[in-house]
Amino acid sequence: MSKFTTEEFKKKLDDIHNFPSLYMFKFIVTGDKKQEVEKLFPKAKLNFKPSSKGKYVSVTASVMMPSSERVIEIYKQAQQIEGIIAL
């Protein structure tokens, strides 16, 4: 989210999605941070793909989001996870 202000990101989300909408989150974390990402989506089925050397894990979550505000909330919570990369 560093490329956009929160307001700009919210506008882009609202322009692209008709909320409530299915939204796909993608993150990359070290293997020891995988559980922290899981906590962001307690009821969602997540897909995990380890890197070739196993140090990193790609995490994908497709979740029904009620609003762009909730999407932004999730990204703000994710920013608290050390070393996370949002795609």
TASULZI-V92050 format. One record per residue. RES is the residue in one letter. SS is DSSP state (H for helix, E for strand, L for the rest). Layout:
res=<RES/RES>
ss=<SS/SS>
This chain:
res=<M/S/K/F/T/T/E/E/F/K/K/K/L/D/D/I/H/N/F/P/S/L/Y/M/F/K/F/I/V/T/G/D/K/K/Q/E/V/E/K/L/F/P/K/A/K/L/N/F/K/P/S/S/K/G/K/Y/V/S/V/T/A/S/V/M/M/P/S/S/E/R/V/I/E/I/Y/K/Q/A/Q/Q/I/E/G/I/I/A/L>
ss=<L/L/L/L/L/H/H/H/H/H/H/H/H/H/H/H/L/L/L/L/E/E/E/E/E/E/E/E/E/E/H/H/H/H/H/H/H/H/H/H/L/L/L/L/L/E/E/E/E/E/L/L/L/L/L/E/E/E/E/E/E/E/E/E/E/L/L/H/H/H/H/H/H/H/H/H/H/H/L/L/L/L/L/L/E/E/L>
